[in-house]
Amino acid sequence: MFKLRYSSTSPFVRKVRVVAIETGQDQDIELIKTVTADPTCDIGKDNPLNKVPALILEDGSALYDSHVICEFLDSRHNGVKMFPSTGPARWNALRREALAGGMADAGVLRMMEIRRPAGEQSPAWIQRQKLKMDQGLAALEQEAHHFAPVLDIGLLTVAIVLDYFDFRFGAEPWRDKCPTLAKWHEAISARPALKTTLPHD
């Protein structure tokens, strides 16, 4: 039995959880809720960067960073791989994973800055993160009509970042500017693994 240090709001944790479900391994993982902002939190023993997710293996060692954990899980099953092995499919999947992961980073950083006391916030920093989010959405809209029907790590990360934007920035109607992406997102969101892991406080 593995143990996953997790938060119910983290898009990076959610990526791991969805990969576990999609590859039939979710029953092999015990969820350990972790509040990294708590000064008594011991996440540092499993991830020296004090971040979730961290996956504790049966021998007590730990893997961290969502990409690493997802690739580890993908190596342990015999079904259709979330990480294509070769060719354009692989590079497109990894590129989309990087883009959507960067958008998620920008969203998290923006939210953290917004939560600081008003006098300590940097409007320029907030705007820089929003620009990354907006540019990422525009890029995804341009290629959404090329998205394949088979879920891979890139498309999974795209679906997750869009849900994160809805969760944290729901007042910003990204669908108005991204109709093709919105249509794709509506269809992919019907997958049980995505429906059962939606972020929540």
Secondary structure by P-SEA (a helix, b strand, c coil): cbbbbcccccaaaaaaaaaaaaacccccbbbbbbcccccccccccccccccccbbbcccccccccaaaaaaaaaaccccccccccccaaaaaaaaaaaaaaaaaaaaaaaaaaaacccccccaaaaaaaaaaaaaaaaaaaaccccccccccaaaaaaaaaaaaaaacccccccccccaaaaaaaaaaaccaaaaaccccc
